[in-house]
Amino acid sequence: MPVRAGTATVLTCALSAVLVLAGCTPAPSPPAAPAKGPAKAPAGAAAPPREVRGGADRAPSRIPGVGPRTQARVPAGTTQVLVVSGESADGNTATAVLYEREPAGRWHRTAGPWVGHNALRGWTENHVAGDLRSPTGVFRLGDAGGRLPDPGARVPYDQDEEFAVSGTGFLGEPLEGSFDYVVAIDYNRVPGTTPLNKERPLGPEKGGGVWIHVDHGGPTQACVSLPREDMTELLRALDPVREPVVVMGPAAVLAR
């Protein structure tokens, strides 16, 4: 995987009361023939099997845990979805599961569940800088990076020492190594650039630098964090051909 050079000072995306961060650092059919009455089956005969319709006549399969309103926001071409769900709107622990869609249209789990963290104060559908909540929604996943060498990512990966971080988190836990591996969440950022890019298309007041990164054992500023081994598995699994996205938020909201 080609490595992009970092272009900016690291967004210290996590997670510390000491660090001051903006984020963790969207032809008509012919008429039918007249119906004939059903033939009567002989007494005692089993009923004929019901027809199972396919293609456009079958309702699309649901991503587990994702309701119709939320799934409608997933792009039509996306066949890989990371679902990150929190127990409550104000909770800061989350569970992530990776799903892929089969050619027939059904979704199945390919990795997870992984247990990690989100922002200190939970989730919001109207994220602003400094609110200590993770944005709820559906966001593209297409760019990655970290302080350590590429572990085998298929999405573009930017190795850069600017991903180094120090200090302590909200629970006093060390933050060192949190940005060894990161995946940029396309919230208020320019897609196709290093996660270190500080451009904010929605303006700085809407926050930014929201990543998926290595868990440090406590809540974040706005990011999602996963255990180190799960981050490497995620980086190797994300396939740009599948147009991956993350669906993230409280479980009750995602189920709508």
SVG drawing of the C-alpha trace seen along z (x, -y; Angstrom):
<svg xmlns="http://www.w3.org/2000/svg" viewBox="-61 -28 69 66">
<polyline fill="none" stroke="black" stroke-width="0.4" points="0.0,0.0 1.5,-3.4 2.4,-5.5 1.4,-9.2 3.6,-11.7 2.0,-13.5 1.2,-17.1 0.3,-18.6 0.8,-18.6 -1.0,-15.7 -4.5,-16.2 -4.3,-14.9 -7.6,-13.2 -8.0,-11.7 -9.0,-12.2 -7.4,-14.0 -8.7,-16.7 -5.2,-18.1 -5.0,-18.2 -7.1,-20.8 -8.5,-19.1 -11.0,-19.8 -12.1,-16.3 -10.3,-13.2 -7.1,-15.2 -21.4,-12.4 -41.0,-0.2 -44.1,0.7 -44.9,4.4 -47.4,6.1 -50.8,6.7 -51.1,9.8 -53.2,12.7 -56.5,13.2 -56.0,15.2 -57.4,18.6 -58.9,20.1 -56.6,22.4 -56.9,26.1 -58.1,28.1 -55.5,30.4 -56.4,34.0 -57.5,34.6 -54.5,35.1 -52.0,33.7 -49.4,31.3 -49.9,27.6 -47.7,26.5 -44.6,24.4 -45.1,20.6 -43.2,18.8 -40.1,16.9 -39.6,13.8 -36.1,12.5 -34.6,9.4 -36.5,6.2 -39.6,7.9 -37.8,8.8 -37.3,6.3 -33.6,5.5 -31.9,7.3 -31.2,5.2 -27.8,4.6 -28.1,6.2 -29.0,3.5 -29.6,0.9 -33.2,-0.3 -34.7,-1.4 -34.1,-5.1 -30.5,-4.7 -29.8,-2.1 -31.3,-4.4 -28.3,-6.7 -25.8,-3.9 -24.7,-4.5 -26.1,-2.1 -22.6,-1.0 -21.4,-0.2 -20.9,3.5 -18.9,3.1 -20.2,1.4 -18.7,1.0 -21.5,0.6 -20.4,-1.1 -23.2,-1.1 -23.3,-2.6 -25.5,-1.4 -27.0,-4.8 -26.9,-8.4 -24.7,-9.4 -22.5,-6.3 -18.9,-6.1 -18.4,-2.4 -19.2,-1.0 -19.3,2.2 -18.1,2.5 -19.0,5.2 -17.9,5.3 -20.5,6.5 -20.3,7.3 -23.1,7.6 -23.2,10.7 -24.1,10.5 -27.6,11.8 -28.1,8.7 -27.8,10.3 -25.5,8.8 -23.2,11.1 -20.7,10.4 -17.0,10.7 -15.3,9.4 -16.0,8.4 -17.7,7.8 -15.0,5.5 -15.5,3.5 -14.0,0.0 -14.8,-3.6 -16.4,-6.7 -16.5,-10.2 -16.7,-11.0 -20.3,-12.4 -21.7,-10.0 -23.2,-10.8 -24.8,-13.6 -26.5,-14.2 -25.3,-17.8 -21.6,-17.6 -19.7,-20.8 -16.1,-21.3 -15.4,-20.6 -18.8,-19.1 -17.0,-15.8 -19.5,-13.8 -19.0,-11.5 -21.0,-12.4 -23.9,-10.1 -24.4,-9.2 -23.1,-7.4 -19.6,-8.4 -17.1,-7.2 -13.9,-5.3 -11.2,-5.7 -8.0,-7.0 -5.7,-5.6 -2.3,-6.2 -0.3,-6.0 3.0,-6.3 3.8,-2.6 4.4,-1.1 1.5,0.0 0.2,3.4 -1.2,4.4 -4.0,1.9 -5.8,1.8 -6.9,-1.8 -4.2,-4.5 -1.9,-4.6 0.2,-7.5 3.0,-6.6 4.2,-9.7 5.9,-10.5 3.4,-13.3 0.9,-10.7 2.9,-10.5 0.8,-11.5 1.5,-11.8 -0.3,-12.8 -3.1,-11.2 -6.8,-10.6 -9.9,-11.3 -9.3,-8.4 -5.6,-9.2 -4.6,-6.5 -1.5,-7.1 -2.3,-8.1 1.0,-7.0 0.4,-4.7 -3.2,-5.7 -2.4,-6.9 -0.1,-4.1 -2.9,-3.1 -5.9,-5.3 -8.7,-5.3 -10.1,-8.7 -13.9,-9.1 -15.1,-11.4 -16.7,-13.8 -15.9,-17.5 -12.7,-16.5 -11.4,-16.3 -11.7,-12.7 -8.7,-11.3 -6.1,-13.0 -4.0,-12.0 -5.8,-11.9 -3.5,-14.6 -5.1,-17.1 -6.6,-20.0 -9.0,-21.3 -12.6,-21.6 -15.2,-22.0 -18.0,-22.7 -15.9,-25.2 -13.8,-24.7 -16.8,-25.2 -18.2,-21.8 -15.1,-19.9 -13.0,-17.5 -10.1,-15.1 -12.6,-12.3 -10.8,-9.0 -11.0,-5.3 -7.8,-4.6 -6.1,-2.4 -7.9,-2.2 -6.1,-3.6 -8.5,-2.3 -10.8,-5.3 -13.3,-7.6 -12.2,-9.9 -12.8,-13.5 -14.9,-12.6 -13.3,-9.5 -14.0,-5.8 -11.2,-3.6 -10.7,0.2 -8.1,2.6 -4.8,2.6 -5.2,6.1 -8.7,5.2 -7.4,2.0 -4.9,4.0 -7.6,6.5 -9.9,3.6 -7.1,2.0 -6.5,5.2 -10.2,5.8 -11.3,2.4 -11.6,2.7 -11.9,-0.5 -13.6,1.5 -16.4,2.1 -16.8,-1.6 -16.7,-1.1 -18.6,-3.3 -19.1,-3.5 -22.6,-3.6 -22.2,-5.0 -24.3,-6.2 -26.5,-4.9 -28.1,-1.5 -31.6,-3.0 -30.9,-5.7 -29.3,-3.3 -32.3,-1.0 -34.7,-3.6"/>
</svg>
